[in-house]
Structure formats: structure tokens, C-alpha cells
Amino acid sequence: MASKPTEDIVQEAQRIVNMADERALTLRLFGGIAIRFHCPSAIHRGLQRKYADIDFMGIAKQSKGIKKLFIDLGYEPREIFNRMNGDKRLIFNDLEHARRVDIFYGKFEMCHKFNFENRLLADKPTISLADLLATKLQVVEITDREYRDIIALIHDHDVGDTDAPEMINGAYLATICGHDWGIYKTFSINISNILSGLGDYALAQQDKDLISKRLEDLRSRIESVPKSTGWKIRAEIGERKKWYELPEQDKEIIDSATRRP
């Protein structure tokens, strides 16, 4: 018998994680909820925000088990979307609370493309902190919501060279930027904007100083890492050619499944 999603979205994310673990399904949180799991600062009055949905990375070969998991947890599948995109992404609706769950199968494609398939075991119950940061820094039309998530993540975690627990792997992020000029460009713009905009957030000066220090460390790593031949060729073209995609905004929470006779 199917259970029902809980009202508190953070508790609901934990409920999903627990059930996935019981069934030996690899589901890793990402997005704002994942940062909330890692960051005490996410509930600071200057950084807290609302969460609209829950995002997961999963493994395509476990698709059958993942679909059954969400049905058993009381979710309604977005039938048309899932039929069209089920090899790379699924969406399930929580009708009662007007929320949804997105499940991506390893590959994350928004403004830029990332492949996390071989990194899903780097952390638990979320994707690694470095990958979490990448999914936020890659946003071109970035909003205050992403800024708050990035600031909380940077405030609460040091930048290092590995995926050690509660460490942001700056070496890994720099390597990504060294191979893809587009990612480098977007990361660099967003880091600069956060550094210049920290004064807009109600944080103590010592917290702002710590965030600035860590962001400067990350920026230094990105600038100093050796750049690939492809990076150098693309850099010569620069901003004359668009280096990102703007994904279609999917605002629908409840799909046609709720309108079936």
C-alpha cells in the first residue's frame, strides 16, 4: 500500500533517501535541499530560502526500481514527460503539496553539461560538495536563490584537493574549467558577482571575510590550472559566440495525469 508524502519538504527528502537505501537504490540529492542537508548556514536569517522541489541523481539501470519506489511513496508519475525522457530523466508529482521530484540519470544538462555518473558514490545522501557547487555556479541567469545556496556552501566548507567528507574539491572544479572554456567563463562571472555582492547579505563581517577568502582560493585554482587545447581555441572566440544554453523553464508542477477522466 502506497504511503503519502509528508508536508515538510526536508523531512520528505530524508524519507525518500531512507526508503531508497532500504531498497539498495542509488539516489543522491542535489539542489537546494542537498545544500540544506550539509549547511547549517542555510537556515541563517540572511541565507534561508524556500524549497519548491526535490532533485536526485540516480542510475539508469535502476530505473524500474526507482519508478516503483516513488509510486510506493505516494507520488504520481508525469506520464507523458517520463515516456519521452525516461532514459535520462523522470519527474514525479506530489499532488497534495503541489511539489515535484526530478530524477536525473547521471548526466546534468542545463546551462552547461556535466556527467556525474562515475561520481555518485563520492558522497551520501547527496552528490559531492564540488558537484553541488558546480550545479549552482553553472547557472547563467542566476538568481538570489542560487546565490544564497552558494554562499552557504562556501561558508560552511573549506576548499581542498579531494572529495574528503565535508570538503569542496577545488582541484576537481578547476580541472573541469581547464577543459571547458564555457564552464570556466560562467563560473568566473558568478564567482566575481558573489564577491562583489556579499554586502547585500545580512552576515557578520568575519563570515563575509571567510567566504571571500574561500571564493578567492577557488578562483585562483581555476585561473592557474593548465588549459586544454580546446579551451584555448574556444577562448580565442570568446563572447562572440554564445557559450551556454538557456534551458526551457519548466513551471508545471501538476501534469495531465491530474486531469485524466
C-alpha positions as CSV (number, residue, x, y, z in Angstrom):
1,M,0.0,0.0,0.0
2,A,1.4,3.4,-1.0
3,S,2.3,5.9,1.7
4,K,1.9,9.6,1.4
5,P,4.5,12.5,1.1
6,T,5.0,14.5,4.2
7,E,4.3,18.2,4.4
8,D,7.8,19.2,5.5
9,I,10.0,19.1,2.3
10,V,13.3,18.5,4.2
11,Q,11.7,15.6,6.1
12,E,10.2,14.3,2.9
13,A,13.7,14.3,1.2
14,Q,15.0,12.2,4.1
15,R,12.1,9.8,3.9
16,I,12.9,9.2,0.2
17,V,16.6,8.7,0.9
18,N,15.8,6.2,3.7
19,M,13.5,4.2,1.5
20,A,15.9,4.2,-1.4
21,D,18.6,2.9,1.0
22,E,16.4,0.1,2.2
23,R,15.9,-1.0,-1.4
24,A,19.6,-0.6,-2.3
25,L,18.8,2.1,-4.9
26,T,21.5,4.8,-5.5
27,L,19.7,8.1,-5.2
28,R,21.8,11.2,-4.4
29,L,20.2,14.5,-3.5
30,F,21.3,17.7,-5.3
31,G,19.9,21.2,-5.5
32,G,18.8,23.4,-2.6
33,I,17.6,20.6,-0.4
34,A,21.0,18.9,-0.6
35,I,22.8,22.1,0.5
36,R,20.3,22.3,3.3
37,F,21.4,18.8,4.4
38,H,25.1,19.9,4.5
39,C,25.0,23.5,5.6
40,P,23.9,24.9,9.0
41,S,24.2,28.3,7.4
42,A,21.3,27.5,5.0
43,I,18.9,28.4,7.8
44,H,20.7,31.6,8.8
45,R,18.3,34.5,8.6
46,G,20.5,36.1,5.9
47,L,20.6,33.0,3.7
48,Q,17.5,30.9,4.4
49,R,15.1,30.4,1.5
50,K,12.1,28.3,0.5
51,Y,12.4,25.0,-1.4
52,A,10.0,24.2,-4.2
53,D,11.0,20.7,-5.2
54,I,13.4,17.8,-4.6
55,D,16.2,16.8,-7.0
56,F,18.0,13.5,-7.3
57,M,20.8,11.9,-9.3
58,G,20.3,8.2,-10.0
59,I,21.4,5.3,-12.1
60,A,19.6,4.5,-15.3
61,K,19.8,0.7,-14.9
62,Q,17.8,1.1,-11.6
63,S,15.0,2.9,-13.4
64,K,12.4,0.2,-12.8
65,G,13.1,0.1,-9.0
66,I,13.1,3.9,-8.9
67,K,9.7,4.2,-10.6
68,K,8.2,1.7,-8.1
69,L,9.8,3.5,-5.2
70,F,8.1,6.7,-6.0
71,I,4.7,5.1,-6.7
72,D,5.0,3.3,-3.3
73,L,5.9,6.6,-1.6
74,G,2.7,8.2,-2.9
75,Y,3.9,10.1,-6.0
76,E,2.1,10.5,-9.3
77,P,4.3,10.0,-12.4
78,R,4.4,12.7,-15.0
79,E,3.4,10.2,-17.6
80,I,4.0,12.0,-20.9
81,F,7.3,13.5,-19.8
82,N,8.5,10.2,-18.4
83,R,7.7,8.3,-21.6
84,M,9.6,10.9,-23.7
85,N,12.6,11.4,-21.4
86,G,12.7,8.3,-19.2
87,D,16.1,7.2,-20.4
88,K,17.7,10.3,-18.9
89,R,15.2,12.0,-16.5
90,L,12.0,11.3,-14.6
91,I,9.5,13.6,-12.9
92,F,7.1,12.6,-10.1
93,N,4.4,14.9,-8.7
94,D,3.4,15.3,-5.0
95,L,-0.2,16.4,-5.8
96,E,-1.3,17.2,-2.3
97,H,1.6,19.6,-1.6
98,A,2.0,20.9,-5.2
99,R,5.6,19.7,-5.3
100,R,7.6,17.5,-7.6
101,V,10.7,15.3,-7.6
102,D,13.2,15.3,-10.5
103,I,15.4,12.3,-11.0
104,F,18.4,12.7,-13.4
105,Y,20.3,9.7,-14.6
106,G,24.0,10.8,-14.1
107,K,24.1,13.5,-16.7
108,F,23.1,17.0,-15.7
109,E,22.4,19.3,-18.7
110,M,21.2,22.8,-18.0
111,C,23.3,25.9,-19.0
112,H,26.3,23.5,-19.3
113,K,26.7,19.8,-19.4
114,F,28.2,17.6,-16.6
115,N,28.5,13.9,-16.3
116,F,28.3,12.7,-12.7
117,E,27.8,9.0,-13.5
118,N,31.1,8.0,-12.1
119,R,30.9,10.3,-9.0
120,L,27.6,9.3,-7.4
121,L,29.4,7.2,-4.7
122,A,31.7,10.1,-3.7
123,D,29.2,11.2,-1.0
124,K,25.9,10.3,0.6
125,P,23.0,11.1,0.8
126,T,23.9,13.9,-1.7
127,I,26.2,14.2,-4.7
128,S,29.6,15.5,-3.7
129,L,30.0,19.1,-2.5
130,A,32.1,20.0,-5.5
131,D,29.4,18.7,-7.8
132,L,26.7,20.5,-5.8
133,L,28.7,23.7,-6.2
134,A,29.1,23.1,-9.9
135,T,25.3,22.8,-10.5
136,K,24.9,26.2,-8.9
137,L,27.8,28.0,-10.4
138,Q,26.8,26.9,-13.9
139,V,23.6,28.9,-13.9
140,V,23.8,31.8,-16.4
141,E,20.6,33.6,-15.4
142,I,21.4,33.2,-11.8
143,T,19.0,34.3,-9.1
144,D,19.2,35.2,-5.4
145,R,18.2,31.6,-4.6
146,E,21.4,30.2,-6.2
147,Y,23.5,33.0,-4.6
148,R,22.2,32.0,-1.1
149,D,22.9,28.3,-1.7
150,I,26.5,29.0,-3.0
151,I,27.2,31.4,-0.1
152,A,26.0,28.8,2.5
153,L,28.0,26.1,0.9
154,I,31.2,28.1,0.7
155,H,30.8,29.5,4.3
156,D,30.4,26.0,5.8
157,H,33.1,24.1,3.8
158,D,36.8,24.6,3.1
159,V,38.1,24.3,-0.5
160,G,40.7,21.5,-0.9
161,D,42.1,18.9,-3.3
162,T,39.9,15.9,-2.7
163,D,36.4,14.7,-2.1
164,A,37.1,14.1,1.6
165,P,34.0,14.4,3.8
166,E,32.6,17.9,4.0
167,M,35.4,19.3,1.7
168,I,34.8,21.1,-1.6
169,N,37.2,19.5,-4.2
170,G,38.6,22.7,-5.7
171,A,41.1,20.7,-7.8
172,Y,38.3,18.8,-9.5
173,L,36.4,22.0,-10.2
174,A,39.5,23.7,-11.6
175,T,40.1,20.7,-13.9
176,I,36.6,20.9,-15.3
177,C,37.1,24.6,-16.0
178,G,40.5,23.9,-17.6
179,H,38.9,21.6,-20.2
180,D,35.8,23.7,-21.0
181,W,36.0,27.4,-21.6
182,G,32.3,27.9,-21.4
183,I,32.1,26.4,-17.9
184,Y,35.2,28.5,-16.9
185,K,33.5,31.6,-18.2
186,T,30.2,31.1,-16.4
187,F,31.9,30.0,-13.1
188,S,34.2,33.1,-13.2
189,I,31.3,35.5,-13.8
190,N,29.3,34.1,-10.9
191,I,32.2,34.0,-8.5
192,S,33.0,37.6,-9.3
193,N,29.4,38.6,-8.8
194,I,29.1,36.9,-5.5
195,L,32.3,38.5,-4.3
196,S,31.0,42.0,-5.2
197,G,27.5,41.3,-3.8
198,L,28.3,39.8,-0.4
199,G,27.5,43.1,1.2
200,D,23.8,42.6,0.3
201,Y,23.5,39.7,2.7
202,A,22.9,40.0,6.5
203,L,26.1,38.3,7.5
204,A,28.8,39.2,10.1
205,Q,31.9,40.7,8.6
206,Q,34.0,37.7,9.7
207,D,31.7,35.5,7.8
208,K,31.9,37.6,4.7
209,D,35.7,37.6,5.0
210,L,35.8,33.8,5.3
211,I,33.5,33.4,2.2
212,S,35.6,35.9,0.2
213,K,38.8,34.0,1.2
214,R,37.5,30.7,0.0
215,L,36.0,32.0,-3.2
216,E,39.3,33.7,-4.0
217,D,41.0,30.4,-3.3
218,L,38.7,28.7,-5.8
219,R,39.1,31.4,-8.4
220,S,42.9,31.2,-8.1
221,R,42.7,27.4,-8.7
222,I,40.5,27.9,-11.7
223,E,42.8,30.5,-13.2
224,S,46.1,28.7,-12.6
225,V,45.1,25.2,-13.8
226,P,46.6,24.2,-17.2
227,K,44.2,24.8,-20.0
228,S,43.5,22.3,-22.8
229,T,44.0,23.0,-26.5
230,G,40.2,23.0,-27.0
231,W,39.9,25.6,-24.2
232,K,42.5,27.9,-25.8
233,I,40.8,27.6,-29.2
234,R,37.4,28.4,-27.7
235,A,38.9,31.3,-25.6
236,E,40.0,33.0,-28.8
237,I,36.4,33.2,-30.0
238,G,35.3,34.4,-26.6
239,E,31.9,36.1,-26.1
240,R,31.4,36.5,-29.9
241,K,29.7,33.1,-29.7
242,K,27.3,32.0,-27.0
243,W,29.0,29.6,-24.6
244,Y,25.9,28.4,-22.8
245,E,22.4,27.1,-23.2
246,L,19.3,28.6,-21.6
247,P,17.1,25.6,-20.6
248,E,13.3,25.9,-21.1
249,Q,11.7,26.9,-17.9
250,D,9.5,24.0,-16.7
251,K,7.0,25.6,-14.4
252,E,4.4,22.8,-14.4
253,I,4.1,21.1,-11.1
254,I,1.0,19.0,-11.8
255,D,0.7,17.5,-15.3
256,S,-2.1,16.0,-17.3
257,A,-2.2,13.0,-15.0
258,T,-4.4,15.0,-12.7
259,R,-6.8,15.7,-15.5
260,R,-7.4,12.2,-16.6
261,P,-11.1,11.1,-16.6
